[in-house]
Amino acid sequence: MSANHSSTNDISAKKDHYLKWAREIKQFERVKKQFALCGNIYDIFPYHLSGKNTTFKLVDYLKWFFEDIKFDLSLSYEPLIGFRFLKGSESAYNEICREVFEMKDPKKAGQIITIENIDMAANNIEDLLLLNKYKIALIIEWASFLPKVAQSYIQLNSFLYKMFRLSHNENIFQNRIVWLLNVDHDLPGWYTLKNMNFKSMIIPKPDYSIRKTVIEAITKNVAGYTILSQEDIDKYHELFVNQSHDQYAKDIKSIIDICKEENIGIGNISEIIKKYRFGIIENPWTKLLKEYSKIEKTESILKERVIGQDKAIQKAVDIINRAYFNLSGSQFSRSSQKPKGVLFLAGPTGVGKTELAKAITNHLFGSDTAFIRFDMSEFIHEHADQRLIGAPPGYIGHEIGGELTNKVKENPFCVLLFDEIEKAHNKIFDKFLQILDDGRITSGKGETVYFSESLIIFTSNLGVDYKDCNKTSYDELEERVHNQINYFFKNELKRPELRNRIGENVVVFDYIREKTGLKILDKMLENVISHLKETHNISINKPEGDVLTNLQNECIKDLSDGGRGIGNSLENVFMNPLCNALIEKKAKESDTYTIMNISKNEYGIWGLNISKV
């Protein structure tokens, strides 16, 4: 619909100011004999009736519309059902019942004339339109389903041919047919192409002005509405209009119905919209706001799990705190539907990027189950985007949906991690742009999936040189990584707008330095010893003295692989020989051991001696 914001008052101020497609029917009804309305035909539509705006289904909208533009009678035909009186002169309808439907006792207005056979219906329609005693509008409902209800292909084509012939019949002066179709090509090309007496119009989703008209018409019975000032009413209407930008008018009515049923005021409309979209009453983000003690501990909790990345964690905390208060994108629009936050974690491998994402998930939602990870090295092919959102209609697997859209629809309150983003195919980035910009995406199944309650995290190794990791300062690393990320988006990917959406949310992780490496090693040692105690009730005294020194020297001598490299070395130098020694000692529950020494034999295999305490 092409009406802009300023046209809202026009719709409500003039009785003859119809919706765009209705205005087209009014303009062309003198020269076109048949019309098709397709697209958003199952929605509700605002209509100015008896001095106020109300909403109707499309068929009911049309019956009032045709009465307004001086049609004597409106009827509908539904395949397998028959004909139904909609609006107009009852005496004219009774006469038609006698002359067209050959009924000696005319039906009362509103009763259905049952005609299941579509061949017979075609003959009745022909007689009806050729009668020419009255100006009649005939609406063919559910027309897209004619192929499914016809008894044969021949019967279907016979019906369509008779309707096509009517569109060219010169003896039809004033009667008109309106087809209601899901999509415009539900009528065959031979029927519509070069048919000068036929006009097709698409009804889109409601635009700003239509949504505003609907909202203003149906919110007056919401709890607390009457005590609001006009300024507050206008403010909440504006908020509602903006936050419903991707919804049908029927969705808006359903949201208002929830408000009425649960006695919820319009001031809480944002929460009701979320409830309607996600089908969830309890919002984890709202719950977090009631736990300030937890919010205050965010930084310390993240530092317990991610060691030596204080600057990165501080940046992450800033973004998380902003997400708590739902301020992401609010500087551009009060009704922003962008994701709760976006983090771009860049830096060397094995330094804690994925671990930070998991720590954030656990802290926000109390469980790692809300952590959804995608390894973007698996999405390097051209059509890999279909794995994320699902195959288009008509393709194999269309009904399954996409991996990303299915998971977010199942759990919209989540942390989404897209690992090694630079490895994804270029088409994938178009999907990311839509998610970051609109906070939503349409799946292959045609469903709208919302990301407004998700935290989006990307990781990347762009700009990292492992050869000089011991010589490069953090400031130098940060500058180099930022430059490489900018170059990648602007020159290689040629999507500077996506880099712009990420904004200042790039967080650069430092190399694992020696001091940090020792802390990571110490934590890993504690994990191994604690796990052995918990699972087998065998105690190991923590290594000290020369044993600890040898272990440290071996595990952190090469930090180019970060924490993973330290863990791999610890497995080889400590964990494997410890298990061998415990088996040799026939260790059992409640035993306690001290590590006496650790060394490498002539074959380069590490071993250690333990003594029972």
Buried (B, 14 or more C-beta within 10 A) or exposed (E): BEBEEEBBEEBBEEEEBBBBBBEBBBEBBEEBBBBBBBBBBEBBBBBBBEEEBBBBBBBBBBBBBBBBBEBBBBBBBBBBBBBBBBBBBEEBBBBBBEEBBEEEEBBEBEBEBEBEBBBEBBBBBBBBBBBEEBBBBBBBBBBBBBEEBBEEEEBBBBBBEBBBEBBEEEEBEBBBBBBBBBEBEBBEEEBBEEBEBBBBBBBEBBBBBBBBBBBBBBBEEBBBBEEBEEEBBEBBBBBBBBBBBBBBBBBBBBBBEBBEEEEBBBBBBBEBBBBBBBEEEEBBBEEBEEEEEBBEEBBEBBBEBBBBBBEBBEBBBBBBBBBBEBEBBEEEEEBBBBBBBBBBBBBBBBBBBBBBBBBBBBBBBEEEEBBBBBEBEBBEEEEBBBBBBBBEEEEEEBEEBBBBBBBBBEBBBBBBBBBBBBBBBEBBBEBBBBBBBBBBBBBBBEBBBBBBBBBBBBBBBBBBEBEEBEEBEBEEBBEBBBEBBBBBBBEEBEBEEBBEBBEEBBBBBBBBBEEBBBEBBBBBBEEBBEEBEEEBEBBBEEBEEEBBEBBBEBBBEEBBBBBEBBBEBBEBBBBBBBEBBBEEBEBEEEBEBBBEEBEEEEEEEBBBBBEEE
